[in-house]
Amino acid sequence: MKDWRYWLAEQRGTLLALGIFVFMFIIYTANHPAGFTANVVQTAANKGVLLAFVAIAQTLVVITAGIDLSVGMIFLLTNCLASWLVVGAPMETALGVVAVLAVGLACGALNGAIVIYGRLQPIVATIATGAIYFGIALLLRPFPGGSVNEDLADALTGRIFSVVPTSIVVLALAVLLIWVPFSRSVLGRAAYAAGSSEVAAYMSGVPIRRGKFAAYTLAGLFAAIGGLFLTFFTYTGEAAYASGNAYTLFSIASVVLGGVSLFGGRGSAIGAVFGALAFRTIGDLLFVFDFDPLWQPLFQGIILLVAVSLGAFALFRVRNRLEWFL
Amino acid sequence: VSSTIKERIADRLPAFLRRADPAVVTAFGCIVALLLVGSLYSSSFLSPEYLLQQLKVASFLGVIATGMMLVILLGQIDLSVPWSVATGAMMGCAAAAFGPAGVALAIPFGVLCGVLIGLVNGIGVAYLRIPSMIITLATNAVAQGLMVVYTGGFSPQDSATAAMRYLATGFLIPGVPNAVVIWALIGAAMVFVLTRTGFGRAVYGIGNRERAAYLSGIDTRRVVMIAFAVSGGLSAFGGVLLAGYASKAAQSMGDAYLLPSIAAVVLGGTSILGGRGSYLGTVAGVILITLLQSILSVLQMPEAGRQIIYGVVIVVMLLLYGRAPADR
């Protein structure tokens, strides 16, 4: 096979997600009363970027064959923290942003430490740490409120040259500056290898523990960037349990739509970004077709159910029945 | 040397303690410790009325945790508990609006809805081989969507039937709340199924190694599917009881039961990887969690503090005895 065919096979999930997103977005803008204008794109981008950051966080953990059910809660916690810290003069604001990101990293590192060095199951461990993060968020903001540096918020949620949404540019920069170097580093490859086959990776001397730890920690960072953006959009902090759970759930849906294997070792954050954008667009389709908004949770749930069931097609390729039982 | 000391200590212990799972003993020890700490705060903690009241509150969690335990023994997990509970309660109350027949069938109908949710989970896990945490999250979202559409976004005004209220708050045996009796019956049935039937053996076998269970002639997929259906049904039944306790159904009534039910099972020494655990441990876990909740609310701990303490307690207890083996 030629090189480009290998590349194509590797990127199939990502390209499929891109295709779904473009297709959905064309239907969306074609039926939107305002059409394909900078305003429509900006609103769609701002909503999609929030989920995209959380989906990248989920991807990092999922490629190690784990799962992080606390991403939504880290997202809420950093939102509440940002509504206290990201205020005031430019210097204070900058320090606040750094502090919020550091807290995200710390949350991710705590998850990683408990799962990897404590040898606990990722599901139970992250449900428990999620409860802790939600509790802290509730301590910070028992009632919705707070404020944010509005100049920064408007700059990051507005448009560059009044055409390109800034939030998309920040998302692209985050992917280029954090995800791409990570996935090509030794640690990133170790995270993939650990997800693909932990025993084989260990036998080949890959630093799997450090790789997985780095993945969990960076997941906290991406969830924190998402939390910052939520603050920039809403100007407030709010510890809403249902919203945190919804983001965790949607991040899993986005990861699946983005072609990332839930069994670990396959997929990319770029695919998950398109998965997230596609998922948001599908949710918004109901809006342009004038459905009752009450149907939205059901519609999103069914998309999620169908998306995860698509993974079952792999069963047709199984020759030996024992392969059913991993 | 240390092993001989351990053996010597073990020799001195009474037989029932020697055979007991250390996790179950730890959980019961924690219950006693919590009661002692509570009694320092207020002497009413050791009164029979208070203990019976706690047992009654615990029985709702106990019914739900029974289903969760069955699924965890298989090495799977059921994250659809929140909306299975809510669906059971809301559909049970909704059925009551359809005349006398509806009132009579309210409880079975609520449970049936939970069984259906569990069946979808079970088919997904057993036949489509979708990871259980993913498919149960998805069915949870679908159940939520269905209930939101059904109620039109508001809390349903339907109230619980008299039968539901009787089951949750009545007294068939003087002094013992019906909810406790129901939990005891369900618990006894569960112990019987787990220890005396082929189905129970199959559950433990699949939890240990599904391939081996399959090769020894068990229809593992059917067993997994039934276990999920039972779990969904028990969650919904828990919801029906809760609706009877509160006299009405509400949308978010199940949210407070996901983490505690997993925690109760795991704190009771059931391995989260499946294949190992006893129902006695789950009983201890349920009572432990309920007492912890009660003491935190007596101390007027705000919701935030409660969540943090929950999370910390679960992580610490798991680190003490829920760790995966070091395989290198």
Contacts between the chains, C-beta under 8 A, distances in Angstrom:
chain1	res1	chain2	res2	distance
A	67	B	133	6.5
A	69	B	133	7.9
A	114	B	315	6.2
A	114	B	319	7.6
A	118	B	315	7.8
A	118	B	318	7.8
A	118	B	319	5.3
A	118	B	323	6.6
A	119	B	323	4.4
A	119	B	324	4.5
A	119	B	325	7.9
A	119	B	326	6.7
A	120	B	315	7.5
A	120	B	318	5.3
A	120	B	319	7.0
A	120	B	322	6.5
A	120	B	323	6.4
A	120	B	324	7.3
A	121	B	272	4.9
A	121	B	273	7.1
A	121	B	324	7.2
A	123	B	77	6.0
A	123	B	133	5.4
A	123	B	272	7.7
A	124	B	262	6.4
A	124	B	266	6.3
A	124	B	272	5.5
A	124	B	314	7.4
A	124	B	318	6.6
A	124	B	322	7.7
A	125	B	315	6.7
A	125	B	318	7.2
A	127	B	258	7.8
A	127	B	259	6.0
A	127	B	262	6.7
A	128	B	259	7.5
A	128	B	263	7.8
A	128	B	310	7.5
A	128	B	311	4.5
A	128	B	314	4.1
A	128	B	315	4.9
A	128	B	318	7.5
A	129	B	311	6.1
A	129	B	315	6.8
A	130	B	311	7.4
A	131	B	259	5.9
A	131	B	307	4.7
A	131	B	308	7.3
A	131	B	310	5.1
A	131	B	311	3.7
A	131	B	314	7.7
A	132	B	307	7.0
A	132	B	308	5.2
A	132	B	311	3.5
A	132	B	312	6.4
A	132	B	315	7.8
A	134	B	307	5.4
A	135	B	303	7.8
A	135	B	304	4.7
A	135	B	305	6.7
A	135	B	306	7.3
A	135	B	307	3.3
A	135	B	308	3.5
A	135	B	309	7.9
A	135	B	310	7.9
A	135	B	311	6.7
A	136	B	304	7.3
A	136	B	308	6.6
A	137	B	304	8.0
A	138	B	302	7.7
A	138	B	303	6.1
A	138	B	304	3.6
A	138	B	307	6.7
A	139	B	304	4.3
A	139	B	305	7.6
A	139	B	308	7.8
A	142	B	302	7.5
A	142	B	304	7.1
A	202	B	328	6.6
A	241	B	255	6.9
A	242	B	252	7.5
A	242	B	255	7.9
A	249	B	137	5.7
A	249	B	141	5.9
A	252	B	134	6.4
A	252	B	137	6.5
A	256	B	134	7.6
A	262	B	131	5.7
A	262	B	134	6.0
A	263	B	131	7.7
A	294	B	148	5.9
A	294	B	149	5.6
A	294	B	152	6.3
A	294	B	153	5.4
A	295	B	145	7.6
A	295	B	149	6.0
A	296	B	145	7.9
A	297	B	141	7.0
A	297	B	144	5.6
A	297	B	145	4.0
A	297	B	148	4.9
A	297	B	149	8.0
A	298	B	142	6.7
A	298	B	144	8.0
A	298	B	145	2.7
A	298	B	146	5.9
A	298	B	148	6.8
A	298	B	149	5.4
A	299	B	145	7.0
A	300	B	141	6.6
A	300	B	145	7.0
A	301	B	138	6.7
A	301	B	140	8.0
A	301	B	141	3.4
A	301	B	142	3.8
A	301	B	143	7.7
A	301	B	144	6.6
A	301	B	145	4.3
A	302	B	142	6.0
A	302	B	145	7.3
A	304	B	137	7.6
A	304	B	138	4.5
A	304	B	141	5.5
A	304	B	142	7.8
A	305	B	135	7.7
A	305	B	138	4.3
A	305	B	139	6.8
A	305	B	141	7.5
A	305	B	142	5.6
A	308	B	124	7.7
A	308	B	130	5.5
A	308	B	134	4.9
A	308	B	135	6.0
A	308	B	138	5.3
A	309	B	124	6.9
A	309	B	128	6.1
A	309	B	130	6.5
A	309	B	135	7.9
A	311	B	128	7.9
A	311	B	130	6.1
A	312	B	128	3.8
A	312	B	129	6.4
A	312	B	130	6.2
A	315	B	128	7.1
A	315	B	129	6.0
A	321	B	214	7.7
A	322	B	211	5.7
A	322	B	214	7.3
A	322	B	215	7.7
A	324	B	129	5.9
A	324	B	214	8.0
A	325	B	210	4.1
A	325	B	211	4.5
A	325	B	214	6.1
A	325	B	220	7.4
